[in-house]
Amino acid sequence: MAAQLRLDGALISSPKRIRRGVSCAICRQRKVACDTAKPTCGNCTRGGMSSECFYPGLKKTLRLPLLVERIKELEEQVGVLEASSVADRLLASDVESWYWSVWDAQTPQFLWVCWKALVGDSLALRNRIISRADWWSRGEDPPLVLSEALLVAAMNHSYDFGLEFNAPRLLASVRDGTGPHPAVINVLYLMGCYYTPGPLHALEPYFLGRVRRHLQHSLQNVDRIVDFLKASAILTFYYLFRIRTAEAANSVPSNITFAVAAGLHDLSPPRWSPERETFLPPPRDRVELGERITVWWLLFMLDRGFHFMSSQRPIVVADERIRTVWPQPSEEYERGEISTEPNNTVHSLYDSKSTASCALGNCVLALRAKSFALFERSARVGATAEKSSLAQFKNTDRAIRCFLDTVPPIYNVQKHESGTNPRQATINPLIALVRTLALGAMIQLHQGVGRRGDAKSLDTCIEAINEVIGVIYEIKRLQAKGMLSKIMGLTWLLVKSFLERELQELQKQPMPDRVRVERIRLDLEAVKWAFQKVHDQLRRYAINQNQVKPRMDLRGDHSTSLPRP
């Protein structure tokens, strides 16, 4: 009620008090007093304004968006805490199941890791970087010493994502302006940060943002499309290693389809260009042709590998559609030496008259591509062994055996004047990965037939499993756990499943073979050890990514000091 005043003995009602600072938008613009009436003030009513008045100065109007945003933040924090609590209970109750489940897309742990990566802001800094990094704030390339370190780290782990390159040579080409597209350089910086432990992980969001911007610029301006596809392929490997399957699932089919539209799947002699017109001009020389062949097989590995890494998605391009020849070392492309065999491609792996299944003389990318092709093919043929033709089964088995017989040993042995010193042997991570995948292909092909009573196929599975276990024991003995590839986990899951099933069957017998039971348990412990070592970094990222880590001095000079947090 309006206040009442007594004046000359009469009660007089005072006019309604006008609050300051809450005028409607129209009165503010006209700079006149507003009576703040609702829904329309007196001035607007007299002026014939039919719409309701808007009062921008009210605290409720200003605070509402902030409150909504804060509620969303709190809901996300509650979700993360609840998920972390679930993960902590899982890890505390059954540590072993965590390491197996991150490769199994149907388990709650796998879904939790994917959800955690999706909810957590990938572009937000996971570490704190001091403000003295001038190159960072200006959005420039890192200083030379940091660029070299990141490229060397990516080169040392190139067996994990399939691209073979020389870091000093690549950096020199970037400095003189003849290097690849900036998207390729920045995605290699990103992989270098991923493989470098410690504070450099803080740079991943920075380089990830740069890669995305350069990819967008390349696509908009049709600038070096082959480099665009190469950078996209390496970025997809990064997504898979970080268990960001939603982003990988979106990129793999689109990149493969784009490459097919560009004709990269149809590069074979003598024409060396697709049969139909594409938006890419013919390659200028053998070096550019080799670059296109390399990019195609990078995408091929994602098509075959991603088929197993994420919810059993079907492959995009069938073997019969691919005519591109197997990749060769970059030095051979530079010398103009390139294969002239027209049928030296995927389907030739299963041709008894072809030498494609032989691994001798193959480059890094060719070995990986062939092992991925055999792994995917064996899964299809082995799963439908009863429906598949006998010839298809035998051709796949022959290709896997030929490949395994010709893959080099997993050791890098240093030779001395007195001869070879076995104590100086080290594990070749590429050969260990390729051989493990090929053994996994053998297990996939024969395990179904072996379980249905075929003694020969069962013995083949057991031999392959024993060799996989032997590789793990050698890795453990030589303390080469830091050079393991996460992709080897595909075969380890097969080994674990086979051994657990055999252990259950032995324990059901009235008089089980105690020696065999104990041996299976030891083998399972070895596989568990390898799987745990590979996933140590993944587990730290998935659970503790929000913890504050040491800051790093990233100034433009060559300082490498690490100040205290």
N, C-alpha and C positions, 0 to 999 in steps of 0.2 A: 504494500500500500504506500501511496505517496505520503510524505510527512505532512502533519497538520500544524499550522501556526495560529496563535491567537493575536489578532490585531483589532484594536478598538472594540474589544469585547466580542468579536465575531470569529467564528471558526472559518479559516480560509485554507483550502487545499493547495499545497505547493505544487508547481509543475514537476513532471518526471525528470529526474536527474539524468543528464546526458553523460555517458561515460566517454572519457577521452581515449583516443587511440584505437577505437573500434568502429570507425566510420566504414560505410560500404565502399566498394571500389569506385562507383560513379561519383559519390560525394567527395571522395579523396581527389579524384581527378579534377573535379570542378572547384575544389577548395572551399566547400561550404559546409556549415554545420549539419550533422546527420542525427536524426532522432533515434537511429538504430532499431526502428520498428521491424518486425518480422511478419510475413516473409518479405515485404517490400516497405522501404522507409517512406516517410512523408514526401520528401523531395522527389523521389522517383515516381511515387503515385501521382503527384501533381504534374510531373513532366510527361505522364502518359507511358511510362516504362511498364511493359507487361510481364517481364521476367522477374524472378526473385532476385533479391540483392545478394551479393557475395561479399563476405566480410573476411578479407585475407589476413587481418591482424590477430585473429583469435588464437590463443595458445593451443586450443584443441585442434584447430586446423593445421598448425605448424607441427605439433607433436605426433599427430596420427601416423604419418608415413614413417617417422622414426620408431614409433612403437611397433608398427607392423614389421619393420625390418629387424628390430631387436627380437621380436617373437620368433621370427624365422631363424635367426642366429642361435637362439636358445634351443629351438627344436632340433637343429642340426647337431649342437653340442650334446644334447641328451641322446640322440641317435648314435653318435660316435662313442659316447661313454657306454651305452648299452651294448653296442657291438664289441667294444674293447673288452667289456666284462665277459661276454660270451666267449671271445677268443681266448682270454686268460684262463677261463675255466677249461676250455678244450685243451689248451696247451698244458695246463697243470695236471689234467686227468689222463690225457693220452697224447704225449708229445709226438709219438710216431705217426699218428693219423694225420697230423697237420702237414707233414712233409709229403705224404702221398697225395693228400687231397687237393693240393694246389694245382695238380695237373688233371684232376678229375672234375669236369665241369658240372657234375651232378651233386657234388657234396656241399653242405652248408659252409664249410670253410672257404671253398673256392668262391662261392657267391658273396661271402663276407669280404674277401679281399677285393673283388671287383667293385662292390658297393663302396668300400672304403676309398678306393682310388677315384671313384666317381664323385663322392661327396667332398673329399678333400680338394681344395683348390690347387690344381696342378701348377698354376702360374704364380701362386703365392710363394714367397721365400720360405724355404724350410729351415734355412740357417740365417743368421744375422750378419750382414756385410757392412763394414764401416763405410762412411760416406766419402772417404778419400779416393775411391775408385773412380777417377775422372772419366776413363773410357767407358765405364758402365753407365754413368749418368748421362753421357752424351750419345749412348747407343752405338758406340764404335766397336771395331774388332778388338780382341784382347791384345795385350802387348806381345812382342815376339817370343819372349821366353815362355809365356803361358800357352801361346798357340802351338809352339813346338811340343810342349809337354802333353797337351791334349791330343794332338795328332799322333804322337808316338804311342800314347795309351790306347787309342782306338786301333792303331795298326797292330799292336801286340795282341789284341783280342779280335782281329778281323775274322778269325776262324769261326767266331760265334755268329756273325751276320753275313759272312760270305764274300765281302768285298776285299780284294787284294790290292794294296797300293803302297807306295813309298812315301813316307811322311816328309822327309827333307825335300824330295823332288816336288811333291805337291805344294809345299809351302813356298818354294822358289817360284813355281808357276803362278801362284797367287800374287806374289810381290811384283812380278813383271807383267801382270795383266793378262796372261795367257791361260790362266787356270779355269776350272769349271765354274758353274753358276754358284753365286754365294749360298744358295740353299744347300748345295752339296758340302761346302766347307763348314757351314754352321751345324749341319746334322752330324758331321764327324766330330766337331767340337762337343756336341751334345753327347755322343757316345763316349768320347774321352772323359767327360765329367762322370758319366755313369760308371765307367770302369776304374776311376781313380777314387780310392776311399778317402774319407775325411772331408774337410771343408769345401772341396771343389764340387761336392754335390749341390751346394747352394747355387751354382751357376746353371744348373739344368733348366729352371724356369726361364732364365734370361735367354739362353740359346734356343729353347723350344719356341719361345715367342718370335725370335728372329727367323727360325726356319719356317714357321707358318706364314710370316709376312712375305718372305722371299718366294715361297711356293705360290702364294696368291699373286704376287707381281709377275712371276714367270707365266702363269696361266693366263692372266689378263692380257699380257703383251705378246703371247705366243713366243716366248723367249727361251730358247734351248729346251725344248720339250723333253728330250732324252735325259738331260740333267734333272728336269722336274720329276721324271719317273724314278730316276735313281735315288734322289733325295727322299721321295715318298716311300720307296721300298725300305730304305734304311730306317726312316722314321717309324714305319710299321713294326720293324724288329724291335725298336725301342719300346713301342707301346706293348708288345707282347712280353718283353722282359720285365716291364713294370706291371704286368697283369692288368693293363688297361684295355681289356678285350673289346669294350664297346667302341672305342676309337679305331682299334685294329679291324674290327668287323666291318666298319664302314669304309675303311680305306682299301682293304684287299680287293674286294670285287670291282670297285670302281677303277682302281689302278690297272688291274688285269684287263678289264674291258677296254680301257683307254689304250693300253699297249697293243691289244689286238686290232683296234681301229687304226692305230699307227702302222700296223703291219709288222711289228717286231716278232711275231710268232712265225713268220713266213720268210726267214732269211736263209736261203740255201742256194748253192751254186747250181747252174752257172749264171743265173740271172741276178742273184743277190738283191732282189727287190720283190715286193709282193706282186701277185698276179693282177690285183686290182689297184686302182688309184687310191692313195692315202694323202693326208695333209702334210706328211713329211716328204721333203725332197729326197732324191737318191743320195746315198752317202758319197762324200767327196773323195775319200780315200779309204784304205784298209784300216787305218786307225779309227776313223769314225764308224766304220762297219763293225769293228771289234767292240767298240763302245756300245753299240746298239745290241749286239749279241749278249754282252755281259749284263746289260740292264734287263733283258728278257729273262735270263736265267735267275737273276735275283728275284724277280716277280714270280717266276715259276716255283721257286722254293717256298715262297709265302703261300702260294695257292695250294701246294701239296702239304706243307707243314701246318698251315693254319687249319686245314681240314681236320687235323687231329687235336690241335691245341684249343679249339674253341667249339664245343658242343657238336662235334662231328658234322660240321658244315660240308656240303658237297663241293667238289672242285669246280672251278669256273670253266676251264679249258680242258677238253679231253685230250688224251695222248694222240689220237689220230689226227687232230687238227694242227698239231705242232710240227713244223718243218724246219725250224731254226736249228742249225748245227750246234754241237756241244761247244762250250767256250774253250778258249786257249789262253795261254799266258800273254800278258800285254806286250812283252818283248817280241813275241812272234808276230803280233799284229803290226808292230812298228817296223819289223823287217819285211813285211809283206808276205809272210808265210802263213797261209790260212788253209784250212782243210777244204779240199775240193770234192769230197765224197758226198753226194747229194742226200743219201739216206742215213747219214750219221746223226740221228736224233733220238727222241724218246722211244718210239716204237721199235727202233733197231736194237734196243736192249734185249728184246725177246726174240730176235732173229738169230738162229744158229749160224747163219752164214756171215753175220756181221761181227766186227770186233768191238762194238760199242760197250759191251759189258766188261771189257778189260780195263783195269784201272791204271795200267802202266803208262807213264808219261802224261797223265792228266794233271791239270792245274787245280788250284784250291777250289775254285768255283765249280769246276766240272765234277770233282769228287763229291762235293756236297750235293750238287743237283742230282747226280745219279743215285746217291744213297737215299735222298728224299723220294725220288721216283720209285725206287724199289720198295721203300717202306709203305708208300701209299698203295702201290699195285698189290703187294702181298696182303694188305688188309682187305682189299676188295675181293681178291681171288680166294683167300683163305676163309672169309666169312661166308662165301657162297660156293664152297668146294663141291657140294653135291650137285649144284646147278651148273657150275662152270665145266667147261670141257676139259678132258684129261690133257689135251695138248696145251691148253692155256696154263694149267697147273705146272706141267713139266717145263714149259718155256720159262716161266717165272722162277722156278727152282733152279734151272740151269743158269739163268742170268745172275741170281744171287750168289751161287757157288763160284762162278767165274770171277765175279767182282771180289769176293772175299779172298780167293786164291791169289789175286794179283795186287791187292792193296798192300802197300809197304808196311813194314813192322811199325809198331807204335813207339819205338825208341829212337831217340837221337843220341847216337854214341859218338863220343869224342875220341879220335884216334891219336895215338902218340907214336913216337919213334919205336918204342918197344912193342907196339901192336895196339889192339883195342882193349881199353880198360872198362870192364863191365860196371865198375863202381861209378864211372863218370856218365852213365846212361841217364837220360832224362826222357820224359814223356812228350811226344809230339801231340799237342792237343787236337790238331786237325785230324790226324789219323785215328786217334782214340775216338773222336766223335763219329767219323765216317764208319769206322769198323763197328762201333756199338750200334749205330742205326742199321747197318746191313745185317748184323746178327739179330736185331729186333725184327727185321723183315723176315728172316728165316723162321723165327719163332711164330710170328703171326701166320705165316703160310701153312705151317705144319701142325700147330697145336690143335686145331679143330679136328683134323683127320686123326691125329694121334689119340685124342680123347675118345674117339669112336672105335678104337681098337686096332689101328694100324701101328704095329710095333716099329716099323722102320721110321715113320714120321715121329713117333714118340722119342726114339733114340736121337733123331736129328734135333729135336727141341732140347733134349737134355745136353747134347754136345754144345749147342749154341749158348745155352744158359751157363754152362760151365766156363765157356770162354769169356762171357760177359763178366762173370764173377772173377775170373782170373785177371781181367783188365783192371777191375776195381782194386783187387789186392795189390797189383803192381803200382797203381796210382797211390795207394796208401803207403806202400813200402818206400817209394821214392819221394813221398811228401810233395806230390804234385797236385794237391787238392785245389790250389788256386787257379789252375788252368782247366778246370772242368767246365763243360758247356751245359747250360740248363736243358738243352734239347736232348741230351742223353737220358733225361728222366723219362722220355717216351718209352725207351726200351726197358728201363728199370721197373716201370710199372708192370710191364708184361712179365718180367722175371719174378717180381714179387707175387703176382697173381698165380703164376704157375706153381711156384714153390709152396705157397700157402695151401693150394688145392692138394698138392701131393702130400703135404704134411698131414692134412686132415684125413686123407685116405689111409695113410700109414697108421695113424692113431686109432682108427676104427678097427684095425686088425686085432685078433686075440693075442698074438705074440708079435708086436711090431719090432722092426729092426732098429734097435736103439742106436746103432752106429749111424745108420742112414738118417734117423730123426735128428740126431745131434748135428750132423753135417748140414742138413737143411736149415736148422736154426742158426748155425754160424754163417751160412750164406745169406740168410735174411738180415742178420746183423750187419754184414758187409754192405749190402745194398742200402740199408738204412743209414749207415755212416756216410756213404757217398751222397745220398739224397739230402741228408742234413747239411753237409758241407756246401753243396750247391745252393741250398736255399737259406743259408745264413743271412746273406745280404737281402734277399727278398723278405725274410721274416722281420729283419730290423726295419726295413722301409715300411712294411705294411702296418706294424704295430707302433713304432716309435717315431714316425715321420714328423710328428708335431713337437717333438722335444727340441729344445734349443741346443745347438751344437756350437763348437768353437768358431769364433769369427776369424776371418782371414783377411790379411792385408792385400788388397787387389789393386794397388796403385799402378800407375803406368810404368814405373821404373822396374828394375829387376829384383826388387826386394821380395824375399820369400818368408819373412818373419810371420809368426803366428801369435798375435797378442792374446792376452788372457781375456776371457769373456767379460 
